[in-house]
Amino acid sequence: MINYRNGRTYLKCEDADCEELTSSIHGFCTRHYKARWYLRSVGRTEKVERTSKGKWKHTRTGYILIKVGKSMEYEHRILATKALGKPLPREAIVHHTSAPDDNYGFCKWVRGNKDQLFSLGVGYHYGEWWGQGIQRNYGMTEKVFSLFNIWIPECPECVRKVPVIEKTLEKAHARLNELGSQAAPGFLNPEGLVMSATQNRGVRYKYIINE
């Protein structure tokens, strides 16, 4: 069967679970093409399903996406922006505390230590969730959160501070290559380090070794 408007033959939608016919050049029916268009607008490829008008949900992560103008935004980022009263920093990662995958147990850890974490005070607190079962493991038997804000006088017991290595990137890189991780002594293949640019208002940069 041919679509007389565009002259192309009707074929089955390329989505494996769909039985609809389409003559579109992209190979998908209208419903599945729109789903992929929304996903491309936020740089994702997972399958989503519509839950209500203007709202979509990732079937794998459970994250909710909301249509804002012509693009989609994560609901938890919108809520975090409203709570802060200002835009999130570009590099900020907002973890969804009810997400099924739980970010390697990070969300559960935050809920269990929220009273201690509140003692850090108002502000942006950057850090790294690492250890057992995460990326390189570092020979750890537990997961820990290391805080990049080393100038904070006191940290709660549930938090570590990253060790200060050197004052220049070259010296820090050489020391890591020679001695291995300073946060997990004995681990000789560290992922990288964090630089704090004091001349640029304390902006932090994550440096990945060999990349």
Phi, psi and omega per residue, in radians:
M1 nan 2.371 -3.070
I2 -1.998 2.436 3.055
N3 -1.402 2.005 -3.049
Y4 -1.190 -0.318 -3.105
R5 -1.320 -0.688 -3.101
N6 -2.042 -0.099 3.075
G7 1.356 0.141 -3.117
R8 -1.748 2.660 -3.109
T9 -1.375 2.459 3.067
Y10 -1.265 2.261 3.101
L11 -2.271 2.842 3.111
K12 -1.151 2.436 3.090
C13 -0.954 2.475 -3.079
E14 -1.302 -0.149 3.024
D15 -1.235 2.264 -3.004
A16 -1.066 -0.492 -3.068
D17 -1.717 0.113 -3.058
C18 -1.888 2.424 3.128
E19 -1.880 0.077 -3.114
E20 -1.210 2.625 3.052
L21 -1.705 2.562 3.138
T22 -2.568 2.619 3.052
S23 -2.014 0.217 -3.090
S24 -1.238 2.663 -3.074
I25 -1.210 -0.438 -3.135
H26 -1.446 -0.197 3.036
G27 1.533 0.035 -3.129
F28 -2.025 2.627 3.025
C29 -1.181 2.947 -3.078
T30 -1.020 -0.744 -3.093
R31 -1.094 -0.831 -3.089
H32 -1.363 -0.473 3.048
Y33 -1.164 -0.726 3.123
K34 -1.109 -0.702 3.128
A35 -1.052 -0.756 3.137
R36 -1.247 -0.555 3.074
W37 -1.111 -0.763 3.104
Y38 -1.083 -0.732 -3.135
L39 -1.129 -0.742 3.134
R40 -1.084 -0.544 -3.115
S41 -1.166 -0.332 3.084
V42 -2.035 0.232 3.048
G43 1.233 0.499 -3.120
R44 -2.095 2.850 -3.139
T45 -2.211 -0.083 -3.118
E46 -1.177 2.766 3.121
K47 -1.301 2.461 3.094
V48 -2.200 2.827 3.055
E49 -2.337 2.534 -3.112
R50 -1.393 2.289 -3.130
T51 -1.809 -0.552 3.096
S52 -2.856 3.126 -3.103
K53 -1.088 2.105 3.112
G54 1.425 0.052 -3.137
K55 -2.216 2.430 3.107
W56 -2.315 2.749 -3.124
K57 -2.316 2.357 3.015
H58 -1.273 2.199 -3.099
T59 -1.228 -0.399 -3.135
R60 -1.520 -0.829 -3.036
T61 -1.638 -0.421 -3.073
G62 1.470 -0.005 3.141
Y63 -1.166 2.492 3.113
I64 -1.718 2.326 3.059
L65 -1.955 2.432 -3.131
I66 -2.100 2.380 3.133
K67 -1.301 2.127 3.098
V68 -2.170 1.851 -3.044
G69 1.156 -2.164 -3.140
K70 -1.771 0.090 -3.129
S71 -2.173 3.106 3.124
M72 -2.030 2.459 3.115
E73 -2.188 2.583 3.070
Y74 -1.234 2.324 -3.094
E75 -1.037 -0.696 -3.081
H76 -1.213 -0.450 3.052
R77 -1.282 -0.642 3.090
I78 -1.116 -0.757 3.136
L79 -1.145 -0.688 3.130
A80 -1.142 -0.677 3.106
T81 -1.099 -0.745 3.123
K82 -1.136 -0.693 -3.128
A83 -1.141 -0.668 3.137
L84 -1.331 -0.488 -3.101
G85 1.392 0.248 3.124
K86 -2.801 2.838 -3.123
P87 -1.068 2.573 3.073
L88 -1.236 2.585 3.009
P89 -1.038 2.599 -3.062
R90 -0.994 -0.629 -3.065
E91 -1.571 0.003 -3.066
A92 -1.174 2.399 3.065
I93 -1.978 2.109 3.130
V94 -1.781 2.030 -3.118
H95 -1.569 2.350 -3.114
H96 -1.456 1.895 -2.967
T97 -1.262 -0.055 3.063
S98 -2.042 0.262 -3.121
A99 -1.167 2.425 -3.133
P100 -1.023 -0.655 -3.083
D101 -1.385 -0.315 2.962
D102 1.063 0.214 3.100
N103 0.858 1.001 3.107
Y104 1.022 0.578 3.100
G105 1.541 0.030 -3.090
F106 -1.124 -0.743 -3.104
C107 -1.113 -0.722 3.103
K108 -1.105 -0.690 3.122
W109 -1.125 -0.728 3.125
V110 -1.082 -0.805 -3.139
R111 -1.097 -0.681 -3.113
G112 -1.275 -0.324 -3.090
N113 -2.129 0.360 -3.006
K114 -1.060 -0.646 -3.133
D115 -1.117 -0.728 3.090
Q116 -1.165 -0.702 -3.109
L117 -1.166 -0.566 3.090
F118 -1.085 -0.456 -3.129
S119 -1.188 -0.241 3.075
L120 -1.180 -0.365 3.106
G121 1.576 3.084 -3.116
V122 -1.301 2.399 3.107
G123 2.499 -3.094 3.089
Y124 -1.615 2.193 -3.134
H125 -2.091 1.789 -3.078
Y126 -1.563 2.544 3.136
G127 -2.971 -3.000 -3.090
E128 -2.351 2.278 3.051
W129 -1.674 2.003 -2.985
W130 -2.594 2.994 3.108
G131 2.156 -2.562 -3.023
Q132 -0.952 2.179 3.056
G133 1.400 0.038 -3.124
I134 -1.997 2.081 3.104
Q135 0.830 -1.907 -3.024
R136 -1.500 -0.055 3.076
N137 1.209 -0.660 3.137
Y138 1.051 0.410 3.134
G139 1.166 0.349 -3.060
M140 -1.495 2.660 3.036
T141 -1.893 0.145 3.109
E142 -2.629 2.949 3.038
K143 -1.837 2.516 -3.127
V144 -2.395 2.781 3.038
F145 -1.974 2.066 3.135
S146 -1.822 2.224 -3.072
L147 -1.542 2.349 3.095
F148 -1.441 -0.342 -3.112
N149 -1.350 1.302 -3.026
I150 -1.216 -0.280 -3.106
W151 -1.411 -0.120 3.092
I152 -1.189 2.182 -3.045
P153 -0.988 -0.801 -3.085
E154 -2.333 2.438 3.087
C155 -1.974 2.591 3.021
P156 -1.101 2.767 -3.078
E157 -1.056 -0.474 -3.080
C158 -1.358 -0.108 -3.046
V159 -2.082 2.498 3.008
R160 -1.880 2.760 2.951
K161 -1.754 2.521 3.075
V162 -1.199 2.472 3.121
P163 -1.231 2.455 3.072
V164 -1.451 2.192 -3.037
I165 -1.698 -1.136 -3.092
E166 -2.559 3.053 -3.121
K167 -1.660 -0.194 3.098
T168 -2.238 2.679 -3.129
L169 -1.085 -0.748 -3.091
E170 -1.055 -0.797 -3.134
K171 -1.175 -0.705 3.137
A172 -1.130 -0.755 3.122
H173 -1.065 -0.780 -3.133
A174 -1.107 -0.668 -3.116
R175 -1.198 -0.698 3.102
L176 -1.133 -0.718 3.124
N177 -1.110 -0.575 -3.095
E178 -1.485 -0.761 -2.999
L179 -1.900 -0.208 -3.105
G180 1.439 -2.837 -3.061
S181 -1.088 2.393 3.051
Q182 -1.617 -0.373 3.104
A183 -1.431 -0.541 3.098
A184 -2.245 1.389 -3.084
P185 -0.903 2.347 -3.135
G186 1.786 -0.320 3.112
F187 -1.566 2.020 -2.943
L188 -1.656 0.062 -3.111
N189 -2.227 1.102 -3.107
P190 -1.166 2.655 -3.097
E191 -1.278 -0.749 -3.078
G192 3.076 -2.753 -3.121
L193 -2.592 2.952 3.126
V194 -2.011 2.266 3.105
M195 -1.813 2.387 3.051
S196 -1.936 1.937 -3.075
A197 -1.474 1.627 -3.070
T198 -1.097 -0.504 3.135
Q199 -1.363 -0.096 -3.116
N200 -2.163 0.811 3.077
R201 1.042 0.601 3.045
G202 1.265 0.326 3.122
V203 -1.095 2.377 -3.092
R204 -1.803 2.496 3.099
Y205 -2.259 2.326 3.090
K206 -1.631 2.170 -3.095
Y207 -1.895 2.084 -3.138
I208 -1.678 2.134 -3.121
I209 -1.113 2.371 3.092
N210 1.225 0.293 3.055
E211 -2.187 nan nan
